[in-house]
Amino acid sequence: MSHHASLAPTPVPHGRATALELSELATTVIETAQGAIDELAQTELAGLPVADAHTRLVIARSEAGLAASRLLLRSATAALEAAGGPVEPPSPEHRIDLRAAMGFAARTSREVLLEAHEIGSSSARYDGSRLESSLRDGMVALRQVNRATESLL
């Protein structure tokens, strides 16, 4: 048996309650990426406050992308919640909308985490830093969201 067999996504029941639980994974990724960008905004690099134009642009773009991710995810989950009971499977349209919102949230969060790592690379490499912890936790959460998104096919 290959040691990679455990990496295959496990089948997930398609009940409405399960789909809503999966959307919570995407919310966790968004909030972890938000934590990384917040930490970056508070971090001092080379003894100076983070103030260069590129860093301000990255932080602003990250904030906007994460806000859009939250809105899409809230919209998809609200429609799913309004559509019926917790055991009934979501309609194909609701599944597609939720999968798209989760995918957008995952891609946006990944970009934010990578940008935060790139900008804060010197401070993020010290074991135990809050930024390093946010980056690590964010990547783990992203893997879970990507697997969960596959289950919504």
C-alpha positions as CSV (number, residue, x, y, z in Angstrom):
1,M,0.0,0.0,0.0
2,S,1.4,3.4,-1.0
3,H,2.0,5.9,1.7
4,H,0.2,8.5,-0.5
5,A,-3.1,6.6,-0.1
6,S,-4.1,8.7,2.9
7,L,-3.9,11.9,0.8
8,A,-6.9,11.0,-1.2
9,P,-10.0,13.0,-0.3
10,T,-12.4,11.0,1.8
11,P,-16.0,10.9,0.5
12,V,-18.2,13.4,2.4
13,P,-21.9,13.1,2.7
14,H,-23.7,15.8,0.7
15,G,-26.3,16.8,3.3
16,R,-27.0,20.5,3.6
17,A,-25.6,20.5,7.2
18,T,-22.3,18.9,6.0
19,A,-22.0,21.5,3.2
20,L,-22.4,24.3,5.8
21,E,-19.7,22.7,8.0
22,L,-17.4,22.6,4.9
23,S,-18.0,26.3,4.4
24,E,-16.8,26.9,8.0
25,L,-13.4,25.5,6.8
26,A,-13.2,28.3,4.2
27,T,-14.0,30.8,6.9
28,T,-11.2,29.5,9.0
29,V,-8.8,29.9,6.1
30,I,-10.0,33.5,5.5
31,E,-9.5,34.4,9.2
32,T,-6.1,32.7,9.3
33,A,-5.0,34.8,6.3
34,Q,-6.5,37.9,7.9
35,G,-4.4,37.1,11.0
36,A,-1.2,36.9,8.9
37,I,-1.9,40.2,7.2
38,D,-2.8,41.8,10.5
39,E,0.4,40.6,12.0
40,L,2.4,41.8,9.0
41,A,0.8,45.2,9.3
42,Q,1.9,45.4,13.0
43,T,5.4,43.9,12.4
44,E,8.4,46.1,12.3
45,L,10.9,45.2,9.6
46,A,14.5,46.2,10.1
47,G,13.5,48.4,13.0
48,L,11.1,50.5,10.9
49,P,7.3,50.4,10.8
50,V,5.9,48.7,7.7
51,A,5.3,51.8,5.7
52,D,6.7,51.4,2.2
53,A,4.3,51.8,-0.7
54,H,4.5,48.2,-1.9
55,T,3.7,46.8,1.5
56,R,0.8,49.2,2.0
57,L,-0.6,48.1,-1.5
58,V,-0.3,44.4,-0.6
59,I,-2.0,44.9,2.7
60,A,-4.9,46.9,1.1
61,R,-5.2,44.4,-1.8
62,S,-5.2,41.5,0.8
63,E,-7.9,43.2,2.9
64,A,-10.1,43.8,-0.2
65,G,-9.7,40.2,-1.4
66,L,-10.5,38.7,2.0
67,A,-13.5,41.0,2.4
68,A,-14.8,39.8,-1.0
69,S,-14.2,36.2,0.0
70,R,-16.2,36.7,3.2
71,L,-19.1,38.2,1.2
72,L,-19.2,35.4,-1.4
73,L,-19.0,32.7,1.2
74,R,-21.8,34.4,3.3
75,S,-24.0,34.7,0.3
76,A,-23.5,31.1,-0.7
77,T,-24.1,29.8,2.8
78,A,-27.2,32.0,3.4
79,A,-28.7,30.7,0.2
80,L,-28.0,27.1,1.2
81,E,-29.4,27.7,4.7
82,A,-32.6,29.2,3.3
83,A,-33.1,26.3,0.8
84,G,-34.1,23.5,3.2
85,G,-33.4,21.1,6.0
86,P,-30.1,19.9,7.3
87,V,-30.3,16.4,5.9
88,E,-31.5,17.1,2.4
89,P,-28.8,17.3,-0.2
90,P,-28.1,20.7,-1.5
91,S,-29.2,21.4,-5.1
92,P,-26.6,21.3,-7.8
93,E,-26.8,25.1,-8.0
94,H,-26.2,25.6,-4.3
95,R,-23.3,23.1,-4.4
96,I,-21.8,24.9,-7.4
97,D,-22.2,28.3,-5.7
98,L,-20.7,27.1,-2.4
99,R,-17.8,25.3,-4.2
100,A,-17.0,28.5,-6.2
101,A,-17.1,30.7,-3.0
102,M,-14.9,28.2,-1.2
103,G,-12.5,28.0,-4.1
104,F,-12.3,31.8,-4.3
105,A,-11.7,32.0,-0.6
106,A,-8.9,29.4,-0.8
107,R,-7.2,31.1,-3.8
108,T,-7.4,34.5,-2.2
109,S,-6.2,33.3,1.2
110,R,-3.3,31.5,-0.4
111,E,-2.3,34.6,-2.3
112,V,-2.5,36.6,1.0
113,L,-0.4,34.1,2.9
114,L,2.2,34.0,0.2
115,E,2.4,37.8,0.0
116,A,2.7,38.0,3.8
117,H,5.4,35.4,3.8
118,E,7.3,37.2,1.0
119,I,7.1,40.6,2.7
120,G,7.7,39.4,6.2
121,S,10.1,36.7,5.2
122,S,12.9,37.7,7.6
123,S,10.6,38.0,10.6
124,A,8.5,35.0,9.6
125,R,11.4,32.6,9.6
126,Y,12.1,32.9,13.3
127,D,10.4,29.9,14.9
128,G,7.7,30.9,17.2
129,S,6.9,34.2,15.6
130,R,3.1,35.0,15.3
131,L,3.5,35.6,11.6
132,E,5.3,32.3,11.0
133,S,2.6,30.5,13.0
134,S,-0.2,32.2,11.0
135,L,1.5,31.2,7.7
136,R,1.9,27.6,8.8
137,D,-1.6,27.3,10.1
138,G,-3.0,28.9,7.0
139,M,-1.3,26.4,4.7
140,V,-2.6,23.5,6.7
141,A,-6.1,25.0,6.6
142,L,-5.8,25.5,2.9
143,R,-5.1,21.8,2.3
144,Q,-8.3,21.0,4.2
145,V,-10.4,23.4,2.2
146,N,-9.0,22.1,-1.0
147,R,-10.0,18.6,-0.1
148,A,-13.4,19.7,1.2
149,T,-14.0,21.6,-2.0
150,E,-13.3,18.5,-4.0
151,S,-16.0,16.7,-2.0
152,L,-18.7,19.2,-3.2
153,L,-18.5,17.9,-6.8
